[in-house]
Amino acid sequence: MRGLKLAALLLATLASGSASAQTYPASKITLIVAFAPGGVADTVARFIGQGLSERLKQNVVVENRGGAGGNIAGVAVAAAAPDGYTLLVTTTAVAINETLRETKQFAASDLTTVAISASSPEVLVTSPSNPANNLADLIKAAQEKPINFGSAGVGSGSHIQAEYFFKIATKAPATHIPFQGGAPAMTAVMGNQIDVWATTLGGGAAAQIAAGKLKGLAVADSKRASVIPNVATFAEQGFGNYVATSWVGVFAPAKTDPKIVATLNEAINATINSAEVRDKLTAIGFDPIIGTPSEADAMFKAETDKWGKMVKALGVTVK
């Protein structure tokens, strides 16, 4: 009798999960963004939120919970019910934190990859008044007199890739100066308070370079960016296959029904692939990404491994 009861309970649970997936979504969806309003993750989250609302016919709320390098939002989503109604929108930080953080309140295994929707290459930029016009000039200047570079915080993708470039790839003396966000770092480089700003192209640099208010030194991608075609890649300047991009992805709690994940993935892909959103993303320095949940998860795992190797090589840790 006990065996029959357990079997009946299991069947009821499976039936309930199947029914939930079939009726999903039946109420509002909350996108918890791991960073402050106006940033890279927030920008993409707003596009995705509107697209999900239109395609799934439900209200979608975008809620910003910045702090701790994206960990505050990550913890909240990892602990949420795996029903598809609470989702995380975050950046490459979630991959970097797997190796960077000494103490982790959640792990990548606590999340399910739904989609990775857009990426933007890392760039090194400086003030137009800075005599350096390319990486060779920058390295020479650093060897003659140590320079500094700013980024939006310790452990960000921009910090890690720039630190790796200076310390490992070129061994050029450069000191990192962390800022509380991209805006103050941009102001500092424009005012010559720092020598170089390490950032993502989509983090505000594209418009400033195009307007001549900042000077691009290099793009960390396999090809030049269409919005700043005159700025050469790292590879073109003699640094091999030097590619580092910051991406924005959507994650659900672990054990979310694959059918719900597929529904979300399909709606997100349709949103990102729409002409309107593609044009808007491209204009500000993003490359739209379309892929299945399994393809997105494979990319996430590869990125976690790639950034982890860079973090270990640098010996950088955050408690």
Secondary structure, DSSP 8 states (H G I E B T S, - for coil): -HHHHHHHHHHHHHHHHHHHHHH--SS-EEEEESS-TTSHHHHHHHHHHHHHHHHHTS-EEEEE---GGGHHHHHHHHTS-SSSSEEEEEETHHHHHHHHBSS-SS-GGGEEEEEEEEEEEEEEEE-TTSS--SHHHHHHHHHHS-EEEEESSTT-HHHHHHHHIIIIII---EEEEE-SSHHHHHHHHHTTSSSEEEEEGGGTHHHHHHTTSSEEEEEESSS--TTSTTS-BTGGGT--S---EEEEEEEEETT--HHHHHHHHHHHHHHHTSHHHHHHHHHTT-EE----HHHHHHHHHHHHHHHHHHHHHHT--B-
